Amino acid sequence: MRRSTRFLIVIWLVFCLVNVSIAQRGRYTKDRNNPGTTTTVAASNSSQAARTSADYICDGADDDAQINAAIVETAAIGGTVCLVDGDYYLGARVAIKSNVTLTGEDWGTILHFPDAATFHMIGNENATLGTRHATGNENITLRNMQIDCNVSGQLSATYRTVMFSTVKNLRIEDLFVHNSYTTGIHVEFCEKVRVTGNSVGYCGDDGIAINDETFAAVVANNHVYGMTKSEELGFTAGSTEISVDDVITGATSSAHAIVTKVTVNTGSWVGNDAAGVLETKDQYKSFTAAEDLEVSAAKVAETIDGDNNQSGYGIELQDGVHDITVVGNVIEDCAYSGGIIVTNHTTDAAPYNITISSNTIRNCYYGISAQGINAKKLENINIVNNVISYTVTSASSVLCLAAKLLKNCNISGNMINTSTKAMQAASTTIENTVISNNVFSCSAAANNALGGVEFYNTTMTNVSFNNNVFDNFGYVPLEFDSTATLANVHVKDNQFSGATHASGRCVEWDANVTSSGCILEGNQFSGTHATLVGATDDVIPANWTARNNNWDGGALDEQVLVQKKNTSGDALAAGDVVVLKAVAAGNEITTTTGQGDDKIFGIVAETIADTAYGDILVTGKTVYLKVDGTTDISIGDLLGSFTTAKIAMKAAAGDMAFAVACEAYTTNDSAGVIDAILITPRKM
């Protein structure tokens, strides 16, 4: 062999060795003039075949360098970066550029967060938490890999696991995200987004958060579970060894959690004076300072101070997001927080145009919470066909549905099975909203003291509550409580059963509730206490028209109220007797001093100012009828108008009778107020 030939062979071998060395250090090995559409990256522990064919090879330390290099290379022409199965250890953020798909082969592709990370684990290159980027990115897909967030090694709640901001056309698919110190998947200021088929578990904040003006998004077919932050709980006076996986309970707070780590700093279990820190997960409620900690009802230690658990929801929609569909997700075991929340911060816009449909939610503190903040109403929210269940019996404040500041909303077709309260709206307004075709079922034992749906101190306007089914809520299936204000609220065609508690009733109106133009119609009331409770038991409140309801028990409570104009020249009060005024429109009432007046119409059901419109009770039961007892009134007597204005008396022959006395009155004055049933006027 000639010397020149041997020299060329040596040069060729050196070139090959250099390229092999570069590949082993994670450098690009493909022909740069023919990059193709897919760039592959292999982990330090990927198969030998994968490493041999990979374009980039990681070494198990700061693997983000090779991954980001592959992304930069691919972004130049657009395409896919594939991380083959193996473990990738990050030292900085994986930053995805526009027109790039980053995919694993399956959940055998695992990304690992380092200890004490000071960066978002993976997202787009222009992502800054809480800030809309001037240009952002577009056409990004992240899919098909596992992300281990190393929760026990994290110190800061600032950094998200998957964090995208200001991206148009974003897809996040088939990820397995777990053990995040904060939010698992966070999306903000994005448009045209699909978050589908992911499994997200044991995150310290929300599982999936769609925030900050994101719109045109679908969140579908994800499994989200165990959204409970890992808490550190100081303890002292440890007398019985606490082990990992023990369930600790606060003796006074009823908080409980699963222990994930035990650190004894001073003392010992043997000496009954151990002191240190417990780390927990799946926490329900907050432990309080200096309370006893118990395992299986036996004291094991004492807290040093309480905690302020701030764990998040399974899925969060927040701050101006709109045109979002959340469908087909399974959310479970978010026992400190909740399944799905739609809300806003005090200084941010409320979400609108949201559909939450066909999700399954189990064992969450709240099932679905739709709550506007700071007088900002949630508009066009549709909560339909979801299945919500809760089995914890000790959490009286747990709600399957929570509503606040709703306008033009629809809550329909949901199946709710709970051992706590099904739904509550408290200190809020709800307007132009339909709540229909839901099944509210209580799984607690009979005679329970649980309420079903409560509207507490709520202003409700144009609300239809119809075709719902209530089963086995022992106390009050439907309650209008405190100082609720109700206008044009229709409770129609519902089925109420249960009310088995000793103080139970099917529907209750607090004495301070004010109403106008409301209807109770076509409902079925059955059970041990198939009754209503208003200011007085078994009496429909003023300004409600009751008709065509069916009763298994209770008194006759059918009422018909009509709106008429007061032209009497003075204000009218509840219980005043009135007659029709002879005017062409037929819409006015006044008072009379004629006995047995043929134009007798009914009694006033609310205070009505002169020339104002108000409700007049024309048929049904009242407890407010004002009467004169100069001629003794007995139960069953027919009543007509008296010679004193606004007063009724026992009807005489030839009088027009309009009511039947349910209570006697024999005092010789006009100060009587009795129970009576108003009937269609008839001549004596």
C-alpha positions as CSV (number, residue, x, y, z in Angstrom):
1,M,0.0,0.0,0.0
2,R,1.3,3.3,-1.0
3,R,2.1,6.0,1.7
4,S,-0.5,8.4,0.3
5,T,-3.2,5.7,0.5
6,R,-2.3,4.9,4.1
7,F,-2.4,8.6,4.9
8,L,-5.9,9.0,3.5
9,I,-7.1,6.0,5.5
10,V,-5.7,7.5,8.8
11,I,-7.5,10.8,8.0
12,W,-10.8,9.0,7.4
13,L,-10.5,7.1,10.7
14,V,-9.8,10.3,12.7
15,F,-12.8,11.9,11.1
16,C,-15.0,9.0,12.1
17,L,-13.7,9.0,15.7
18,V,-14.3,12.8,16.0
19,N,-17.9,12.4,14.8
20,V,-18.5,9.5,17.3
21,S,-17.0,11.6,20.1
22,I,-19.3,14.5,19.2
23,A,-22.3,12.2,19.1
24,Q,-21.4,10.8,22.5
25,R,-21.4,14.3,23.9
26,G,-24.8,15.0,22.5
27,R,-23.9,16.9,19.3
28,Y,-25.8,16.7,16.0
29,T,-24.8,13.8,13.8
30,K,-27.1,14.1,10.7
31,D,-26.2,15.6,7.4
32,R,-27.2,19.3,8.0
33,N,-28.0,19.7,4.3
34,N,-30.7,17.0,4.5
35,P,-32.3,17.4,8.0
36,G,-35.7,15.8,7.2
37,T,-38.8,16.5,9.4
38,T,-38.0,14.5,12.5
39,T,-35.0,14.9,14.8
40,T,-34.4,12.2,17.4
41,V,-32.9,12.6,20.8
42,A,-31.7,9.6,23.0
43,A,-31.3,9.5,26.7
44,S,-28.2,8.3,28.5
45,N,-30.1,5.0,29.3
46,S,-31.9,4.6,26.0
47,S,-31.4,1.4,24.2
48,Q,-28.2,1.0,22.3
49,A,-30.1,0.8,19.0
50,A,-31.8,4.1,19.8
51,R,-28.6,5.8,20.8
52,T,-26.8,4.6,17.6
53,S,-29.5,6.0,15.4
54,A,-30.2,9.2,17.4
55,D,-29.4,12.6,16.1
56,Y,-28.6,13.8,19.6
57,I,-27.4,11.8,22.5
58,C,-27.8,13.0,26.2
59,D,-25.4,12.1,29.0
60,G,-27.8,12.2,32.0
61,A,-26.8,15.7,33.1
62,D,-28.3,19.0,31.9
63,D,-30.0,17.0,29.1
64,D,-32.0,20.1,28.3
65,A,-28.9,21.3,26.3
66,Q,-29.3,18.5,23.7
67,I,-33.1,18.7,23.7
68,N,-33.0,22.5,23.1
69,A,-30.3,22.1,20.4
70,A,-32.6,19.7,18.6
71,I,-35.5,22.1,18.9
72,V,-33.4,25.0,17.5
73,E,-32.3,22.8,14.6
74,T,-35.8,21.6,13.8
75,A,-37.5,25.1,14.2
76,A,-35.5,26.3,11.2
77,I,-37.7,24.4,8.8
78,G,-40.5,23.1,11.2
79,G,-41.0,19.5,12.2
80,T,-40.8,17.1,15.1
81,V,-38.3,16.4,17.9
82,C,-38.7,12.9,19.2
83,L,-37.3,11.9,22.6
84,V,-37.0,8.2,22.5
85,D,-37.7,6.1,25.7
86,G,-35.4,6.8,28.5
87,D,-34.7,9.2,31.4
88,Y,-33.9,12.8,30.7
89,Y,-32.4,15.0,33.6
90,L,-33.0,18.7,33.2
91,G,-30.8,21.5,34.4
92,A,-32.8,24.3,32.7
93,R,-36.1,24.8,30.9
94,V,-36.9,23.0,27.7
95,A,-38.0,25.9,25.4
96,I,-40.1,24.9,22.5
97,K,-40.0,27.2,19.4
98,S,-42.7,27.9,16.9
99,N,-43.6,25.2,14.4
100,V,-42.2,22.4,16.5
101,T,-43.7,19.3,17.9
102,L,-41.9,17.8,20.9
103,T,-43.0,14.2,21.5
104,G,-41.9,11.2,23.4
105,E,-42.4,7.7,22.3
106,D,-44.7,6.9,25.2
107,W,-44.7,7.3,28.9
108,G,-41.4,5.5,28.9
109,T,-39.9,8.9,27.9
110,I,-39.4,10.5,31.3
111,L,-38.3,14.0,32.0
112,H,-37.0,14.7,35.6
113,F,-37.0,18.0,37.4
114,P,-33.8,18.8,39.4
115,D,-33.8,19.7,43.1
116,A,-34.5,23.4,44.0
117,A,-35.3,24.3,40.4
118,T,-35.6,28.0,39.5
119,F,-37.3,27.6,36.1
120,H,-40.4,26.3,34.5
121,M,-39.7,22.7,33.4
122,I,-41.0,22.8,29.9
123,G,-42.9,25.4,27.7
124,N,-42.6,27.7,24.8
125,E,-39.5,29.9,24.4
126,N,-41.3,33.2,25.0
127,A,-43.2,32.2,28.1
128,T,-43.1,34.5,31.1
129,L,-45.5,33.7,33.9
130,G,-48.3,36.4,34.2
131,T,-47.1,38.4,31.2
132,R,-48.4,38.5,27.6
133,H,-45.4,38.3,25.3
134,A,-45.2,40.9,22.5
135,T,-44.9,38.3,19.7
136,G,-45.3,34.9,21.4
137,N,-45.2,31.6,19.5
138,E,-47.4,29.6,17.2
139,N,-48.0,26.0,16.1
140,I,-46.6,24.1,19.1
141,T,-47.4,20.6,20.2
142,L,-46.2,18.8,23.3
143,R,-47.2,15.1,23.7
144,N,-46.7,11.6,24.7
145,M,-44.2,11.6,27.6
146,Q,-44.0,11.4,31.3
147,I,-42.9,14.3,33.5
148,D,-41.7,13.6,37.0
149,C,-41.7,16.9,38.9
150,N,-39.7,15.8,41.9
151,V,-42.0,17.5,44.4
152,S,-39.9,16.6,47.5
153,G,-36.9,18.5,46.0
154,Q,-38.7,21.8,45.2
155,L,-38.6,25.0,47.3
156,S,-40.4,27.6,45.2
157,A,-44.1,27.8,44.2
158,T,-43.2,30.2,41.4
159,Y,-42.3,27.7,38.8
160,R,-44.7,25.5,36.8
161,T,-44.1,22.1,35.3
162,V,-45.7,22.7,31.9
163,M,-46.0,26.4,31.2
164,F,-47.2,28.0,27.9
165,S,-47.9,31.7,27.5
166,T,-48.9,33.6,24.4
167,V,-49.1,30.7,21.9
168,K,-51.5,30.4,19.0
169,N,-52.4,26.9,17.9
170,L,-51.2,24.9,20.9
171,R,-51.7,21.2,21.6
172,I,-50.8,19.4,24.9
173,E,-51.6,15.7,24.5
174,D,-51.1,12.4,26.2
175,L,-48.7,13.6,29.0
176,F,-48.3,11.9,32.4
177,V,-47.5,14.8,34.8
178,H,-47.1,13.9,38.4
179,N,-45.6,15.1,41.8
180,S,-45.6,18.8,40.8
181,Y,-44.8,21.3,43.6
182,T,-47.2,23.7,41.9
183,T,-49.4,23.6,38.8
184,G,-49.1,20.6,36.5
185,I,-50.1,22.2,33.1
186,H,-50.5,25.9,33.0
187,V,-51.7,27.8,29.9
188,E,-52.2,31.6,29.7
189,F,-52.7,34.3,27.0
190,C,-53.1,31.5,24.4
191,E,-55.6,30.9,21.6
192,K,-56.8,27.8,19.8
193,V,-55.7,25.4,22.4
194,R,-56.3,21.6,22.9
195,V,-55.4,20.0,26.2
196,T,-56.4,16.3,25.8
197,G,-55.7,12.8,27.0
198,N,-53.3,13.8,29.8
199,S,-52.9,12.2,33.2
200,V,-52.1,14.8,35.9
201,G,-51.7,13.8,39.5
202,Y,-50.5,14.9,42.9
203,C,-49.8,18.5,42.1
204,G,-49.5,21.2,44.8
205,D,-51.6,23.7,42.9
206,D,-54.0,23.2,40.0
207,G,-53.7,20.1,37.8
208,I,-54.6,22.0,34.6
209,A,-54.9,25.8,34.7
210,I,-56.3,27.7,31.7
211,N,-55.7,31.3,32.7
212,D,-55.4,35.0,31.6
213,E,-57.5,35.6,28.5
214,T,-56.9,32.3,26.9
215,F,-59.7,31.6,24.4
216,A,-60.9,29.0,21.9
217,A,-59.7,26.1,24.1
218,V,-60.8,22.5,24.6
219,V,-59.8,20.6,27.7
220,A,-61.0,17.0,27.1
221,N,-60.6,13.4,28.2
222,N,-57.9,14.2,30.9
223,H,-57.5,12.3,34.2
224,V,-56.7,14.6,37.0
225,Y,-56.3,13.3,40.6
226,G,-54.9,14.0,44.0
227,M,-54.5,17.8,43.8
228,T,-53.2,18.3,47.3
229,K,-50.0,20.3,48.1
230,S,-47.3,18.6,50.1
231,E,-47.3,20.4,53.4
232,E,-44.8,20.6,56.2
233,L,-46.3,20.3,59.6
234,G,-44.2,20.8,62.7
235,F,-44.8,18.5,65.6
236,T,-43.6,18.0,69.1
237,A,-44.3,15.7,72.1
238,G,-44.1,12.7,69.8
239,S,-45.0,9.7,71.8
240,T,-45.8,7.0,69.2
241,E,-43.8,6.6,66.1
242,I,-45.4,8.2,63.0
243,S,-44.6,6.3,59.7
244,V,-44.9,7.1,56.0
245,D,-48.4,6.3,54.8
246,D,-50.0,6.8,58.2
247,V,-53.2,8.9,58.1
248,I,-52.9,11.7,60.6
249,T,-56.0,13.5,61.9
250,G,-56.3,16.7,63.9
251,A,-58.2,16.1,67.1
252,T,-60.0,19.5,67.0
253,S,-59.9,20.6,63.3
254,S,-60.8,17.2,61.8
255,A,-58.1,17.8,59.2
256,H,-56.5,14.7,57.9
257,A,-53.6,13.9,55.6
258,I,-51.3,11.1,54.5
259,V,-47.8,11.2,55.8
260,T,-45.1,11.1,53.0
261,K,-42.0,11.9,55.1
262,V,-41.0,12.0,58.8
263,T,-38.1,14.0,60.1
264,V,-37.2,13.9,63.8
265,N,-35.0,16.8,64.7
266,T,-34.8,16.4,68.5
267,G,-35.8,13.9,71.1
268,S,-37.0,10.4,70.2
269,W,-40.1,8.2,69.9
270,V,-38.7,5.9,72.6
271,G,-38.4,8.9,75.0
272,N,-41.9,10.1,74.1
273,D,-40.4,13.6,73.2
274,A,-39.8,13.4,69.5
275,A,-40.0,16.7,67.7
276,G,-39.7,17.5,64.0
277,V,-41.5,17.9,60.7
278,L,-44.1,15.8,58.9
279,E,-44.6,16.1,55.1
280,T,-48.1,15.2,53.9
281,K,-50.2,14.8,50.8
282,D,-54.0,14.4,50.1
283,Q,-54.8,16.8,52.9
284,Y,-58.3,17.8,53.8
285,K,-58.8,21.0,55.8
286,S,-56.1,22.9,57.8
287,F,-54.5,21.7,61.0
288,T,-54.5,24.2,63.8
289,A,-51.8,25.2,66.2
290,A,-51.2,23.1,69.3
291,E,-53.8,20.5,68.5
292,D,-53.3,16.8,69.1
293,L,-52.4,14.6,66.1
294,E,-54.0,11.2,66.0
295,V,-53.5,8.0,64.1
296,S,-56.4,5.6,64.4
297,A,-58.0,7.8,67.1
298,A,-54.9,7.5,69.3
299,K,-52.8,10.6,70.1
300,V,-49.3,10.3,68.6
301,A,-48.0,13.9,68.8
302,E,-48.9,17.6,68.9
303,T,-48.7,20.3,66.3
304,I,-46.3,23.2,66.8
305,D,-48.4,25.5,64.6
306,G,-51.1,25.2,61.9
307,D,-50.7,25.2,58.2
308,N,-52.3,27.2,55.4
309,N,-52.9,24.6,52.7
310,Q,-53.3,26.3,49.3
311,S,-53.8,23.3,47.1
312,G,-55.5,23.9,43.8
313,Y,-58.3,22.5,41.7
314,G,-58.3,19.7,39.2
315,I,-59.1,22.1,36.3
316,E,-59.0,25.9,36.7
317,L,-60.5,28.4,34.3
318,Q,-59.6,31.9,35.5
319,D,-59.3,35.6,34.6
320,G,-60.9,36.5,31.4
321,V,-60.8,33.2,29.6
322,H,-63.6,32.6,27.2
323,D,-65.0,30.2,24.6
324,I,-63.7,27.2,26.6
325,T,-65.1,23.7,26.5
326,V,-64.2,21.3,29.3
327,V,-65.6,17.9,28.4
328,G,-65.2,14.2,29.3
329,N,-62.6,14.6,32.0
330,V,-62.3,12.4,35.1
331,I,-61.3,14.4,38.2
332,E,-61.0,12.7,41.6
333,D,-59.6,12.9,45.1
334,C,-59.0,16.6,45.2
335,A,-60.2,16.6,48.8
336,Y,-58.9,19.9,49.9
337,S,-59.8,22.0,46.9
338,G,-62.1,20.9,44.1
339,G,-62.8,19.4,40.7
340,I,-63.4,22.4,38.4
341,I,-63.4,26.1,39.2
342,V,-64.4,29.0,37.0
343,T,-63.5,32.3,38.6
344,N,-61.4,35.5,38.5
345,H,-59.0,37.5,40.7
346,T,-60.4,40.8,42.1
347,T,-58.6,43.0,39.5
348,D,-59.1,40.7,36.5
349,A,-62.0,40.1,34.1
350,A,-64.5,37.3,34.8
351,P,-64.6,34.2,32.4
352,Y,-67.5,33.9,29.9
353,N,-68.8,31.6,27.3
354,I,-67.7,28.4,29.2
355,T,-69.2,24.9,28.7
356,I,-68.5,22.2,31.3
357,S,-70.0,19.0,30.1
358,S,-69.9,15.3,30.7
359,N,-67.2,15.3,33.3
360,T,-67.0,12.8,36.1
361,I,-65.9,14.3,39.5
362,R,-65.4,12.2,42.6
363,N,-64.4,13.1,46.2
364,C,-63.5,16.7,45.7
365,Y,-64.0,19.5,48.2
366,Y,-66.0,21.3,45.6
367,G,-67.3,19.5,42.5
368,I,-67.8,22.4,40.2
369,S,-67.4,26.0,41.4
370,A,-68.6,28.8,39.2
371,Q,-67.9,32.0,41.2
372,G,-67.4,35.5,40.0
373,I,-65.4,37.8,42.3
374,N,-65.5,41.5,43.1
375,A,-69.0,42.1,41.5
376,K,-67.8,40.7,38.2
377,K,-70.4,38.3,36.8
378,L,-69.7,35.0,35.0
379,E,-71.8,35.1,31.9
380,N,-72.9,32.3,29.6
381,I,-71.7,29.4,31.7
382,N,-73.1,26.0,30.8
383,I,-72.7,23.2,33.4
384,V,-74.4,20.2,31.9
385,N,-74.5,16.5,32.1
386,N,-71.8,16.1,34.6
387,V,-71.6,13.3,37.2
388,I,-70.5,14.5,40.7
389,S,-70.2,12.3,43.8
390,Y,-68.8,12.8,47.2
391,T,-68.6,10.3,50.0
392,V,-66.9,12.1,52.9
393,T,-69.5,12.6,55.7
394,S,-67.6,14.9,58.1
395,A,-67.3,17.9,55.7
396,S,-70.4,20.0,56.1
397,S,-69.0,22.8,54.0
398,V,-68.3,20.5,51.0
399,L,-70.4,21.4,48.0
400,C,-71.0,19.5,44.7
401,L,-72.0,22.8,43.0
402,A,-71.1,26.3,44.2
403,A,-72.5,29.4,42.4
404,K,-71.8,33.1,42.7
405,L,-72.4,36.1,40.4
406,L,-74.0,34.2,37.5
407,K,-75.8,35.8,34.5
408,N,-77.4,34.0,31.5
409,C,-76.2,30.6,32.8
410,N,-77.5,27.0,32.5
411,I,-77.0,24.3,35.1
412,S,-78.8,21.2,33.7
413,G,-78.8,17.5,33.4
414,N,-76.2,16.8,36.1
415,M,-76.2,13.7,38.3
416,I,-75.2,14.6,41.9
417,N,-74.8,11.9,44.6
418,T,-73.4,13.3,47.9
419,S,-73.3,12.8,51.6
420,T,-73.1,16.6,52.0
421,K,-74.9,19.7,50.6
422,A,-75.5,19.4,46.9
423,M,-75.5,23.1,45.8
424,Q,-75.2,26.5,47.4
425,A,-75.2,30.1,46.2
426,A,-74.3,32.5,49.1
427,S,-74.3,36.3,49.3
428,T,-74.5,36.8,45.6
429,T,-76.7,37.5,42.6
430,I,-78.0,35.1,40.0
431,E,-80.0,36.3,37.0
432,N,-81.4,34.9,33.8
433,T,-80.4,31.4,34.8
434,V,-81.9,28.0,34.3
435,I,-81.4,25.1,36.8
436,S,-83.1,22.1,35.4
437,N,-83.3,18.4,35.0
438,N,-80.7,17.7,37.6
439,V,-80.8,14.8,40.0
440,F,-79.8,15.7,43.6
441,S,-79.4,12.5,45.6
442,C,-78.2,12.2,49.2
443,S,-76.3,9.0,50.2
444,A,-76.4,9.7,53.9
445,A,-78.7,7.6,56.2
446,A,-82.4,8.5,56.5
447,N,-83.3,11.2,59.1
448,N,-80.1,13.1,58.2
449,A,-79.9,16.8,58.8
450,L,-78.6,17.7,55.4
451,G,-79.9,20.3,53.0
452,G,-80.0,19.9,49.2
453,V,-79.9,23.2,47.4
454,E,-79.5,26.5,49.4
455,F,-79.8,30.1,48.1
456,Y,-78.4,32.1,51.0
457,N,-78.7,35.8,51.1
458,T,-78.9,35.7,47.3
459,T,-80.6,38.1,44.9
460,M,-82.3,36.0,42.2
461,T,-83.9,37.5,39.1
462,N,-85.5,35.6,36.3
463,V,-84.4,32.2,37.5
464,S,-86.1,28.9,36.5
465,F,-85.7,26.0,38.8
466,N,-87.5,23.1,37.1
467,N,-87.7,19.4,36.5
468,N,-85.2,18.6,39.2
469,V,-85.3,15.5,41.4
470,F,-84.4,15.6,45.1
471,D,-84.0,12.3,47.0
472,N,-83.2,11.7,50.7
473,F,-82.1,15.1,51.9
474,G,-83.4,14.8,55.4
475,Y,-83.6,18.5,56.4
476,V,-84.5,20.9,53.5
477,P,-84.1,19.8,49.9
478,L,-84.6,23.4,48.6
479,E,-84.0,26.5,50.8
480,F,-84.2,30.2,50.3
481,D,-82.4,31.5,53.3
482,S,-81.5,34.7,55.2
483,T,-82.2,37.9,53.3
484,A,-82.6,36.4,49.9
485,T,-84.4,38.6,47.4
486,L,-86.4,36.7,44.7
487,A,-88.0,38.2,41.6
488,N,-89.6,36.1,38.9
489,V,-88.3,32.9,40.4
490,H,-90.2,29.9,39.1
491,V,-90.0,26.5,40.9
492,K,-91.8,24.2,38.6
493,D,-92.3,20.5,38.0
494,N,-89.7,19.3,40.5
495,Q,-89.9,16.1,42.6
496,F,-89.1,16.4,46.3
497,S,-88.9,13.3,48.4
498,G,-87.3,12.5,51.8
499,A,-87.4,15.4,54.4
500,T,-87.2,12.6,57.0
501,H,-85.5,14.7,59.7
502,A,-87.7,15.6,62.7
503,S,-87.5,19.3,61.6
504,G,-87.5,18.5,57.9
505,R,-89.6,20.2,55.2
506,C,-89.5,20.1,51.4
507,V,-89.1,23.8,50.7
508,E,-88.2,26.6,53.1
509,W,-88.3,30.4,52.9
510,D,-86.7,32.3,55.6
511,A,-88.9,34.9,57.3
512,N,-86.6,37.7,55.9
513,V,-86.9,36.5,52.3
514,T,-88.6,39.0,50.0
515,S,-90.3,38.0,46.8
516,S,-92.2,39.3,43.8
517,G,-93.7,37.5,40.8
518,C,-92.7,34.1,41.9
519,I,-94.4,30.7,41.1
520,L,-94.5,27.3,42.8
521,E,-96.2,25.0,40.3
522,G,-96.5,21.4,39.3
523,N,-94.2,20.0,42.0
524,Q,-94.5,16.7,43.7
525,F,-93.9,16.8,47.5
526,S,-93.6,13.4,49.2
527,G,-91.9,11.9,52.3
528,T,-92.2,12.1,56.0
529,H,-92.5,15.9,56.1
530,A,-93.9,16.8,52.7
531,T,-94.5,20.4,53.8
532,L,-93.4,23.9,53.2
533,V,-92.1,26.4,55.7
534,G,-92.3,30.2,55.2
535,A,-92.7,32.8,57.9
536,T,-95.4,30.5,59.2
537,D,-95.4,26.7,58.7
538,D,-97.4,25.3,55.8
539,V,-98.0,28.7,54.3
540,I,-96.8,30.0,50.9
541,P,-94.9,33.3,51.4
542,A,-96.3,36.5,50.0
543,N,-95.9,37.2,46.3
544,W,-95.7,33.5,45.4
545,T,-98.4,31.9,43.2
546,A,-98.8,28.2,44.0
547,R,-100.8,25.9,41.8
548,N,-101.1,22.3,40.6
549,N,-98.7,21.0,43.2
550,N,-99.2,17.4,44.5
551,W,-98.8,16.6,48.2
552,D,-98.4,13.5,50.2
553,G,-98.9,15.6,53.4
554,G,-99.2,19.1,54.7
555,A,-101.9,21.7,54.4
556,L,-103.6,23.1,51.4
557,D,-101.2,25.7,50.2
558,E,-102.3,26.5,46.7
559,Q,-102.2,30.2,46.0
560,V,-102.9,32.4,43.1
561,L,-101.6,36.0,43.1
562,V,-102.1,38.6,40.5
563,Q,-100.5,42.0,39.9
564,K,-102.8,45.0,40.2
565,K,-102.4,48.8,40.5
566,N,-103.3,50.4,43.9
567,T,-105.5,53.4,43.3
568,S,-107.1,53.6,46.7
569,G,-105.3,56.9,47.5
570,D,-103.3,55.4,50.3
571,A,-100.6,52.7,50.8
572,L,-101.9,49.2,51.3
573,A,-100.4,46.5,53.6
574,A,-100.5,42.7,53.6
575,G,-103.9,41.5,54.7
576,D,-105.9,44.5,53.5
577,V,-109.2,43.5,51.8
578,V,-109.6,45.1,48.3
579,V,-112.1,45.3,45.5
580,L,-111.8,45.8,41.8
581,K,-112.1,49.4,40.6
582,A,-114.5,50.0,37.8
583,V,-112.1,51.1,35.1
584,A,-111.8,50.0,31.5
585,A,-108.4,48.4,31.8
586,G,-109.5,46.2,34.7
587,N,-106.1,46.5,36.3
588,E,-106.8,48.6,39.3
589,I,-107.9,47.8,42.9
590,T,-109.2,50.0,45.7
591,T,-110.8,49.6,49.2
592,T,-114.5,49.6,50.1
593,T,-116.7,50.5,53.0
594,G,-119.6,48.5,51.7
595,Q,-120.6,45.3,53.4
596,G,-120.6,42.2,51.1
597,D,-119.3,44.3,48.1
598,D,-120.0,42.5,44.9
599,K,-116.7,43.6,43.4
600,I,-114.6,41.9,46.2
601,F,-111.3,40.7,44.7
602,G,-108.9,39.5,47.4
603,I,-106.4,40.7,49.9
604,V,-103.1,42.5,49.5
605,A,-100.0,40.2,49.7
606,E,-97.3,42.8,50.2
607,T,-97.0,46.5,50.9
608,I,-98.1,48.5,47.9
609,A,-97.6,52.3,47.6
610,D,-100.4,54.4,46.1
611,T,-100.4,54.2,42.3
612,A,-97.9,51.3,42.4
613,Y,-98.4,47.7,41.3
614,G,-98.2,44.8,43.7
615,D,-99.4,41.2,44.3
616,I,-103.0,40.5,45.3
617,L,-103.9,37.1,46.7
618,V,-107.1,35.9,45.0
619,T,-107.2,32.2,45.9
620,G,-105.3,30.1,48.5
621,K,-104.4,30.2,52.1
622,T,-103.3,33.2,54.0
623,V,-102.5,34.0,57.7
624,Y,-102.9,37.7,57.2
625,L,-106.6,38.3,56.7
626,K,-107.8,41.4,58.7
627,V,-111.3,40.9,60.2
628,D,-113.9,42.4,62.5
629,G,-115.4,40.2,65.2
630,T,-118.5,42.1,66.1
631,T,-120.4,39.3,64.5
632,D,-118.6,36.2,65.8
633,I,-116.5,34.4,63.3
634,S,-116.2,30.6,63.6
635,I,-113.9,28.2,61.7
636,G,-115.7,27.4,58.4
637,D,-117.6,30.7,58.2
638,L,-117.8,32.5,54.9
639,L,-116.4,36.0,54.9
640,G,-117.1,39.2,52.9
641,S,-116.2,42.8,53.1
642,F,-117.0,44.9,56.2
643,T,-118.2,48.5,56.5
644,T,-114.7,49.6,57.6
645,A,-112.2,49.8,54.7
646,K,-109.7,47.0,54.3
647,I,-111.5,44.7,56.8
648,A,-113.5,41.4,56.4
649,M,-116.5,40.1,58.4
650,K,-118.7,37.1,58.6
651,A,-120.8,37.2,55.4
652,A,-124.6,37.6,55.7
653,A,-127.4,36.7,53.3
654,G,-127.0,38.5,50.1
655,D,-123.3,39.3,50.7
656,M,-120.6,38.4,48.2
657,A,-118.3,35.9,50.1
658,F,-114.6,35.5,49.1
659,A,-113.0,33.6,51.9
660,V,-113.5,30.7,54.4
661,A,-112.3,31.2,58.0
662,C,-109.7,28.8,59.3
663,E,-109.5,30.5,62.7
664,A,-112.2,31.9,65.0
665,Y,-112.4,35.5,66.0
666,T,-115.1,36.8,68.4
667,T,-113.7,40.1,69.8
668,N,-115.9,43.1,69.1
669,D,-113.3,45.1,67.2
670,S,-111.6,45.3,63.8
671,A,-108.2,44.3,65.0
672,G,-108.4,40.6,64.1
673,V,-105.9,38.8,61.9
674,I,-106.8,35.3,61.1
675,D,-105.9,32.3,58.9
676,A,-108.3,31.9,56.0
677,I,-108.6,30.3,52.6
678,L,-109.6,32.7,49.7
679,I,-112.0,31.2,47.3
680,T,-113.7,32.3,44.1
681,P,-116.3,34.9,45.2
682,R,-119.9,33.7,45.5
683,K,-123.2,35.2,46.5
684,M,-124.6,34.2,49.9
